[in-house]
Structure formats: C-alpha cells, structure tokens
Amino acid sequence: MRSLVLLIGIVGICLSTAFSLKMCAFNVQSFGEAKAKNKKVMGILTKIISRCDLSLIQEVRDSKGEAVPKLLKLLNRFDKSQMYSYLESKRLGRSTYKEQYVYDSRKDMLQVHEQVHYRELNQKESNDTEMFSREPFIIRIYSPKTLVKHLVIIGHHTSPKNALKEMDELFRVFQAVHEKWKTENMMLLGDLNADCGYVTIKGIKNLRLRNDPKFHWLITEEQDTTVREKIHCAYDRIIVHGNTLISGIVPGSAQPFNFKKEFLLSEQEALEVSDHYPVEVDLKPSHYHLRNEL
C-alpha cells in the first residue's frame, strides 16, 4: 500500500511538471541582426525559450525585423509537435534608441484575446505614459489547460536611470488594466532594473506595488538574475496580483533559469547570449486540485 501511495505521488509530480504552463521573461540584450547571424547563440536561445509556453522577450533591437522570425523558425523546427506564434510591440523609445517587446507562445497552450500598448489603454491620462521610456506592452490571454483560465500579462523593461519612478508608475498601469478588463488576475514581468545601483532598498519598500498586500513579488532580492559572476542582482522580476492567480502558481516555481550552468557554458559564452538570466514561473494545471486530493 505504501508503494502504491508513493507511486501515485510520483505520478502526480510528473503530471504537474508535464501539464503546468511556464511563463518566462528574458532580456536578450540587444537582440538583433548580429545575434540572429550567430548560429551558436541562436541555438542556445532556442533551447532556452523552448522551455517556456509563453515568453516575453525584451530588448529586441532589429530595425529590419528579421531576428524574431528567424528565432520562431528555429523554435518550430526544434520541436515540431509544439508550434509557436508571436506578437510584437511597436518600436518604442523617446530618442533614436528603440526597442520592441515580443511575446512568443505555444499555439496549443493559450490564446491571446487582445493586445494593447499602455498609451492606447490609458488615453484619458495620456501624460502618464510619458513616465515610461518604453511604455508597457499588455496582453489578455485565455489558458484552457490551467486552473487560472483568464489573466492579463503586463510586460515592461524600465529605463535604468528612472527605474524607481517607472516601477511606481506601474501601479497606475494595474489600475488602468482593471478598469478596462475588470480582472484581478494580472502578472507583471520583465527587466525592472529593480536592484543594486538602480534603486535603493528604501525606495523599493516605499513602492505602492510593494506596500499593497494584494501584490506578490515572486522573484526576491535574494535571487540573482545576472550572468556575471561578480554581480548578484535581482534586476528581473515577476509580480502577481489577484487571489485566483496567486493560488494558481506552482509553489517554488518562480526562479531565474541559470542557462550558463544548465548548458555548461563559460561566462563569456553565456554573455554572448545575454547578461541576464530569464525569470520564470509555472501555472498549475486544471486538474491540480484533483491530484492533490489523491
């Protein structure tokens, strides 16, 4: 009987891993023409992103628009049973320096109902969008295979010089999303530059996103999202809001993915891919509660 119970527990764990939905955010650091031409780098990127059901790729800097389609082509070749599609933002930035956000996702795992830039979402208070060097890119998704079916993803990459101000302004983004879609279930993820020299401990503690108990910071200051061995900073974060979404998170799944260690890369080899690690979190599958009852 003990063996049977143990077997059921092991099967439950395997099922949880197999059918949960992995959400990732990855600052690929100047992802453009040069990296797209580097076969080794693109091969590593393909392995990293293929682990995720939905990824927010940041710092896409490709005026020709060729790097992301090439990556998606490699992803679809890598695992032909899981086809990917993608959504891209406008090229964003106040100066000649422009970036794009890109969401890529497995077609069979979720559906994107709507996409919007914060400027379009918040037309009544358009001046608020000037707080951001690159305004957030927001999608509303339906995930039929997880406990949480409907949620909003807010992707953002702060300007290092104004990281604290932009993070504080993200509270207004949550309010605008709530007003438009009447949902509590929201996930904010991306490179917020939320540590070390860009923000102070006191500044972080005073943030509305930190003071309000409805927001849960899944990536903490103790975790390292940087590749360089001499740096230990939690720049990249995942923040969730809404009791349904919070209870739908697989415990302990929120963490950076150390691809340098996973793929046995030197620091220099890893830095050719990015100076950031992706951050990730898993959503519980729809049958999670039944398995726990066993």
C-alpha positions as CSV (number, residue, x, y, z in Angstrom):
1,M,0.0,0.0,0.0
2,R,2.9,2.4,0.9
3,S,4.4,1.7,-2.5
4,L,1.1,2.4,-4.2
5,V,0.8,5.8,-2.4
6,L,4.3,6.6,-3.3
7,L,3.8,5.8,-6.9
8,I,0.6,7.9,-7.1
9,G,2.6,10.8,-5.5
10,I,5.4,10.4,-8.1
11,V,2.9,10.3,-11.0
12,G,1.3,13.4,-9.6
13,I,4.5,15.3,-9.6
14,C,5.3,14.2,-13.1
15,L,1.9,15.3,-14.3
16,S,2.3,18.7,-12.6
17,T,5.6,19.2,-14.5
18,A,4.2,18.0,-17.8
19,F,0.9,20.0,-17.9
20,S,1.7,23.2,-16.0
21,L,2.2,26.3,-18.1
22,K,5.6,28.0,-17.9
23,M,5.7,31.8,-18.2
24,C,9.1,33.4,-18.8
25,A,10.6,36.9,-19.3
26,F,14.0,37.3,-20.9
27,N,16.0,40.4,-21.6
28,V,18.1,39.1,-24.5
29,Q,20.3,42.2,-24.6
30,S,20.3,43.9,-27.9
31,F,18.7,41.1,-29.8
32,G,19.1,42.0,-33.5
33,E,20.8,41.2,-36.7
34,A,24.2,40.3,-35.2
35,K,22.9,37.7,-32.8
36,A,20.5,36.4,-35.4
37,K,23.5,35.6,-37.6
38,N,25.3,33.8,-34.8
39,K,24.4,30.1,-35.1
40,K,25.7,29.1,-31.6
41,V,23.9,32.0,-29.9
42,M,20.6,31.2,-31.7
43,G,20.9,27.6,-30.8
44,I,21.2,28.4,-27.1
45,L,18.4,30.9,-27.3
46,T,16.2,28.2,-29.0
47,K,16.9,25.8,-26.1
48,I,16.1,28.4,-23.5
49,I,12.9,29.7,-25.0
50,S,11.6,26.2,-26.0
51,R,11.3,25.5,-22.2
52,C,8.6,28.1,-22.0
53,D,5.0,28.1,-23.1
54,L,4.9,31.9,-23.2
55,S,7.9,34.2,-23.2
56,L,8.3,37.9,-23.0
57,I,11.4,38.8,-25.0
58,Q,12.8,42.2,-24.2
59,E,15.4,44.5,-25.8
60,V,14.6,43.5,-29.4
61,R,16.7,45.9,-31.4
62,D,16.2,44.9,-35.0
63,S,15.1,47.6,-37.5
64,K,15.0,45.1,-40.3
65,G,12.5,42.9,-38.5
66,E,14.3,39.6,-39.3
67,A,15.7,38.4,-35.9
68,V,12.4,37.3,-34.3
69,P,11.0,35.5,-37.4
70,K,14.3,33.6,-37.6
71,L,14.1,32.6,-33.9
72,L,10.5,31.4,-34.3
73,K,11.5,29.4,-37.3
74,L,14.2,27.7,-35.2
75,L,11.8,27.1,-32.4
76,N,9.3,25.4,-34.7
77,R,12.0,23.2,-36.1
78,F,13.3,22.3,-32.7
79,D,10.0,20.7,-31.6
80,K,7.6,20.2,-34.5
81,S,4.9,19.0,-32.1
82,Q,4.8,22.4,-30.4
83,M,4.3,25.3,-32.9
84,Y,5.0,28.9,-31.8
85,S,3.5,32.2,-32.8
86,Y,4.4,35.7,-31.7
87,L,3.2,39.2,-31.1
88,E,5.4,42.3,-31.2
89,S,5.0,45.8,-29.9
90,K,5.8,49.0,-31.8
91,R,9.4,50.1,-31.8
92,L,9.5,52.1,-28.5
93,G,11.7,54.8,-27.2
94,R,11.9,58.6,-26.9
95,S,15.2,59.0,-28.8
96,T,16.8,57.2,-31.7
97,Y,17.3,54.3,-29.4
98,K,14.4,52.0,-30.0
99,E,13.3,48.6,-28.5
100,Q,10.5,46.2,-29.0
101,Y,8.7,43.8,-26.7
102,V,7.9,40.4,-28.2
103,Y,5.6,37.7,-26.8
104,D,6.0,34.2,-28.3
105,S,3.8,31.4,-27.2
106,R,2.8,27.8,-28.0
107,K,-0.4,27.8,-30.1
108,D,-1.9,24.8,-28.3
109,M,-1.4,26.1,-24.8
110,L,-3.1,29.5,-24.8
111,Q,-4.9,32.1,-26.8
112,V,-4.2,35.9,-26.9
113,H,-7.6,37.7,-26.8
114,E,-6.3,41.2,-27.0
115,Q,-3.0,43.2,-27.1
116,V,-2.5,46.9,-26.3
117,H,0.2,49.4,-25.5
118,Y,-0.3,51.4,-22.3
119,R,-0.8,54.6,-24.3
120,E,-3.8,53.1,-26.0
121,L,-5.2,51.7,-22.8
122,N,-4.9,55.0,-20.9
123,Q,-5.9,57.6,-23.4
124,K,-7.8,59.6,-20.7
125,E,-4.5,60.2,-18.9
126,S,-2.0,60.2,-21.8
127,N,0.5,62.3,-19.8
128,D,1.1,59.3,-17.5
129,T,2.6,57.4,-20.4
130,E,5.4,59.9,-20.6
131,M,6.7,58.5,-17.3
132,F,8.0,55.5,-19.3
133,S,10.9,55.4,-21.7
134,R,9.3,52.3,-23.2
135,E,5.6,52.0,-22.3
136,P,4.4,48.6,-21.1
137,F,3.1,46.1,-23.7
138,I,0.0,44.3,-22.4
139,I,-1.9,41.2,-23.5
140,R,-5.0,39.4,-22.2
141,I,-4.9,35.7,-22.5
142,Y,-7.0,32.6,-22.2
143,S,-5.3,29.4,-20.9
144,P,-7.6,26.4,-21.1
145,K,-5.3,23.9,-19.6
146,T,-4.5,25.7,-16.3
147,L,-6.5,26.4,-13.1
148,V,-6.4,30.1,-13.9
149,K,-8.2,30.5,-17.3
150,H,-8.1,34.2,-17.9
151,L,-5.3,36.6,-17.0
152,V,-3.5,39.8,-18.1
153,I,0.2,39.9,-18.7
154,I,2.0,43.2,-18.4
155,G,5.4,43.2,-19.9
156,H,7.8,46.0,-19.1
157,H,11.5,47.0,-19.3
158,T,12.3,50.0,-17.2
159,S,14.9,52.7,-18.1
160,P,17.8,52.2,-15.7
161,K,18.0,55.9,-15.0
162,N,14.3,56.1,-14.0
163,A,13.7,52.6,-12.7
164,L,12.1,53.5,-9.4
165,K,9.8,56.2,-10.9
166,E,8.7,53.8,-13.6
167,M,8.1,51.0,-11.1
168,D,6.0,53.3,-9.0
169,E,4.0,54.4,-12.1
170,L,3.2,50.7,-12.8
171,F,0.6,50.9,-10.1
172,R,-1.4,53.1,-12.4
173,V,-1.0,50.5,-15.1
174,F,-2.6,47.9,-12.9
175,Q,-5.5,50.4,-12.2
176,A,-6.0,51.1,-15.9
177,V,-6.0,47.4,-16.8
178,H,-8.5,46.7,-14.0
179,E,-10.8,49.5,-15.3
180,K,-10.7,48.2,-18.9
181,W,-11.0,44.4,-18.4
182,K,-12.5,44.2,-14.9
183,T,-10.0,41.5,-13.8
184,E,-7.9,41.0,-10.7
185,N,-5.7,38.3,-12.2
186,M,-2.6,40.2,-13.5
187,M,1.1,39.3,-13.9
188,L,3.8,41.9,-14.4
189,L,7.1,40.6,-15.6
190,G,10.3,41.9,-17.1
191,D,13.6,43.6,-16.5
192,L,12.6,46.2,-14.0
193,N,16.2,47.1,-13.0
194,A,14.9,46.5,-9.6
195,D,18.0,46.1,-7.6
196,C,21.6,47.2,-6.9
197,G,22.7,50.6,-8.2
198,Y,19.4,51.5,-10.0
199,V,17.1,51.6,-6.9
200,T,17.6,51.9,-3.2
201,I,16.2,49.5,-0.5
202,K,14.2,52.3,0.9
203,G,12.9,53.2,-2.5
204,I,11.7,49.6,-3.2
205,K,10.0,49.5,0.2
206,N,8.1,52.7,-0.5
207,L,6.6,51.5,-3.8
208,R,2.9,51.1,-4.0
209,L,3.4,47.8,-5.7
210,R,5.3,46.7,-2.6
211,N,3.2,48.2,0.1
212,D,-0.1,46.8,-1.2
213,P,-0.6,43.3,0.2
214,K,-2.5,42.3,-3.0
215,F,0.7,42.2,-4.9
216,H,3.1,39.3,-4.5
217,W,6.8,39.6,-5.7
218,L,7.7,36.1,-6.8
219,I,11.4,36.9,-7.6
220,T,13.0,38.3,-4.5
221,E,16.2,40.3,-3.8
222,E,17.9,37.1,-2.7
223,Q,17.8,35.7,-6.2
224,D,20.3,36.5,-8.9
225,T,19.1,37.3,-12.4
226,T,22.5,38.3,-13.8
227,V,25.1,36.3,-15.7
228,R,28.3,37.9,-14.5
229,E,29.8,36.1,-11.5
230,K,30.9,39.4,-9.9
231,I,27.4,40.8,-9.9
232,H,24.5,39.5,-7.7
233,C,21.3,41.5,-8.5
234,A,17.6,40.8,-8.9
235,Y,17.0,43.1,-11.8
236,D,14.3,40.9,-13.4
237,R,11.1,40.4,-11.5
238,I,7.7,38.7,-11.6
239,I,4.8,40.3,-9.7
240,V,1.4,38.8,-9.5
241,H,-2.0,40.2,-8.4
242,G,-5.3,38.5,-7.7
243,N,-6.1,35.7,-5.3
244,T,-7.1,33.3,-8.0
245,L,-3.8,33.8,-9.9
246,I,-1.8,33.7,-6.7
247,S,-3.3,30.3,-5.7
248,G,-2.8,29.1,-9.2
249,I,1.0,29.4,-9.0
250,V,3.0,26.2,-8.6
251,P,4.8,26.7,-5.3
252,G,8.6,27.3,-5.6
253,S,8.5,27.5,-9.4
254,A,9.4,31.2,-9.6
255,Q,13.1,31.5,-10.2
256,P,15.8,32.6,-12.6
257,F,16.9,30.0,-15.1
258,N,20.7,29.7,-15.0
259,F,21.4,28.7,-18.6
260,K,25.1,29.1,-18.1
261,K,25.1,26.2,-15.6
262,E,22.5,24.2,-17.4
263,F,24.3,24.2,-20.7
264,L,27.8,24.1,-19.2
265,L,28.8,27.5,-20.7
266,S,31.7,29.7,-19.8
267,E,30.8,33.2,-18.6
268,Q,32.0,34.6,-21.9
269,E,29.9,32.1,-23.9
270,A,26.8,33.0,-21.7
271,L,27.4,36.7,-22.1
272,E,27.2,36.3,-25.9
273,V,23.6,35.3,-25.4
274,S,22.7,37.9,-22.7
275,D,23.9,39.4,-19.5
276,H,20.6,38.4,-17.9
277,Y,19.1,35.1,-17.0
278,P,15.4,34.5,-17.8
279,V,12.9,34.5,-14.9
280,E,10.1,32.0,-15.0
281,V,7.1,30.8,-13.1
282,D,4.6,27.9,-13.6
283,L,0.8,28.0,-13.5
284,K,-0.9,24.9,-12.0
285,P,-2.7,22.6,-14.5
286,S,-6.5,22.5,-14.4
287,H,-6.5,19.1,-12.7
288,Y,-4.1,20.1,-10.0
289,H,-6.6,20.0,-7.1
290,L,-7.8,16.5,-8.0
291,R,-4.2,15.2,-7.9
292,N,-3.6,16.8,-4.5
293,E,-6.7,15.1,-3.1
294,L,-5.1,11.7,-4.0
